[in-house]
Every structure is written in C-alpha cells, then in structure tokens.
C-alpha cells in the first residue's frame, strides 16, 4: 500500500478537544452545559441518595481535579465510579482501576519492565492497559500503597507525567477518582492527601431509605445478571467533559476591559468582592475554630472548583450556594462529618 492510498490515522477526539479555541468552544458552551447537567441528573436515578456525590464527581471531572471518596465497604464507592465510567462511554482500554495494598508493585500500576528494552540498556515499562494510558483512573484504598507507588502518583497528579528511562512522558489521565475506608493521619501521606482538595463521605443510606435501597439493590442485581446497563443514556461523553474543561481554562485566562479602562481578571467578572470576603471568612473560621488544614495550593484549586461548579449548575458568576463546596475540605473523617453540617450553617444555607 502506497503512502497515497494508506488510510489516515484515526482522529483522537480527546486530543482534538484539548486544542480547541475559545471561539469554537464558546459557541457550544451552552450545549455542553446542558449535556453535562443531563448526565449528572440522569445518573443519579440509579442510586439512592447519592446525587450530591455524583454532582461532586462531575465538578471534579470537568475541573480535572482528583476526588477522594471516603467510607466503609458496601456504600457504593466502586459502583459510583463504574457507572460514572459507563455513562461517559469510556472504553475499557481507556479505564484503569486497581485495589492497592502495601504489597502492590509499581509494575501492577504502571506496567512491567520491557525485558527486550532492558537488555538494550533502556529501562522502559510496557504501559499499555495500565495507569499511564488510561483517561479515567480509579484507585481503591489509595493510601495503602507503598512509597514507590505513592511517589510516582504524586508526579502523575502534579505534572500529569511519569518517567520512562529517566525521561518524563505525558500520561493520558483526565479523571482521577480514589477511595479509602479510612483517612490516614501519618505525616508520610500528608502530601498525597493534600492533592485531593475535595474529600467526600460515602455513607450507608439504609436508615433513611430502607425500602428504596432494597428496590435499587434488586434492580442493580438484575441489571448485572442480564448484562444490562440502562445508565448508559448518551447524555455526555468524556469529550464533552474535556471540552468543558478547555472552555473554562480559556475563560479563566481571558482579560477584558471595563468602561473606565481597567483590566478585569476572572475574579472581577465572576467572583464578587462580597463573596470573596465570605470565602475568606469561612476558610479562616474553619482553620481557627476547627484546625482544618488549608494549604495555599488548595486555595487556588478551590477557586477553580468553585468556578466550575457555578458554570455547571447555573452558568454564571459564583453564588453563595456554590460556596457549599467548602463542606468537602475535611482532612479527617471527623472533619468531613463536621464540615458537612457547619459550612452550610456558616453560609446561612442550612
């Protein structure tokens, strides 16, 4: 087959979405919002009392910030992630999940060493089907991994790359979801824990929703046995989420000019001075009264997440109701429980 007749390489829609211009994305931003909102509300029908978690997963996925689900076994953490992946129609080859233990080896997550390359003097991993080639990654019991894996994960989360033969290689990761039964308190894991700006409790629902839980559980059982996935409704795809992320990145970078000639940044247009003062007040209260740790890095991430939440939910500037996202800043299980009750009260929204 000659070069003239050879078929063209397939277009990677995700990669193309990451290069879209502001004007291209602005024209379809309304449609993207509609699709993403139909996605999150549609998926919520297949769970009992999990809509807030699905909304949070959606915000984190669009912002491309990692999200940690905290809760005991049997509270649907894995099921939430699997159905989220299915509903986005992410193929198995672009999804990676793993249950980590202290015995897990880096090869299980990042790929085994290529022996042929090693004989040639190159230290390369065969990463196909592993974390570096996945676009959605779910790591269960993430804090139980050993230091070799955790150090590599920090590089993946911070820089979206891992090392092959000493050279940085970009990973395809777009969405990172993790779960843990309990939050560690040892200092060695503090850096990784801080990378998760948002941490949400995944709780048992049987006390308040006993009958609904039985009905939903039986539906889930029959769907699994009959190999049915009705939650794949085609409302949104990973491409939509990537486009939304790209659009918001363009918006954050834009500068406009006011009537009096001043340069206006994103916060001048989308985050009022009053709400910025309220955000600062609540954060200072949580730090002072409850000892919640809020790093400088987390403050910046929080701004982006608040803007993402506001765009998804109502399409405009940040409103007081968006600040409820601060409920998910807890660093321990006690803090998570406390903040879910205290933050709405501090904001006058409870």
CORKA-V899350 format. One record per run of one state. SS is the DSSP state (hx for helix, st for strand, lp for the rest). FROM is the first residue (numbers start at 1). TO is the last residue. If there is no record, write none. Layout:
ss->SS from->FROM to->TO
ss->SS from->FROM to->TO
This chain:
ss->lp from->1 to->12
ss->hx from->13 to->17
ss->lp from->18 to->21
ss->hx from->22 to->44
ss->lp from->45 to->50
ss->hx from->51 to->63
ss->lp from->64 to->66
ss->st from->67 to->70
ss->lp from->71 to->76
ss->hx from->77 to->87
ss->lp from->88 to->91
ss->hx from->92 to->94
ss->st from->95 to->99
ss->lp from->100 to->105
ss->hx from->106 to->110
ss->lp from->111 to->111
ss->st from->112 to->113
ss->lp from->114 to->114
ss->hx from->115 to->119
ss->lp from->120 to->124
ss->st from->125 to->126
ss->lp from->127 to->130
ss->hx from->131 to->133
ss->lp from->134 to->135
ss->st from->136 to->140
ss->lp from->141 to->141
ss->hx from->142 to->144
ss->lp from->145 to->146
ss->hx from->147 to->159
ss->lp from->160 to->160
ss->st from->161 to->164
ss->lp from->165 to->166
ss->st from->167 to->170
ss->lp from->171 to->174
ss->st from->175 to->180
ss->lp from->181 to->186
ss->hx from->187 to->195
ss->lp from->196 to->197
ss->st from->198 to->201
ss->lp from->202 to->209
ss->hx from->210 to->225
ss->lp from->226 to->237
ss->hx from->238 to->253
ss->lp from->254 to->255
ss->st from->256 to->257
ss->lp from->258 to->262
ss->st from->263 to->264
ss->lp from->265 to->265
ss->hx from->266 to->270
ss->lp from->271 to->272
ss->hx from->273 to->290
ss->lp from->291 to->295
ss->hx from->296 to->314
ss->lp from->315 to->319
ss->hx from->320 to->328
ss->lp from->329 to->332
ss->hx from->333 to->346
ss->lp from->347 to->350
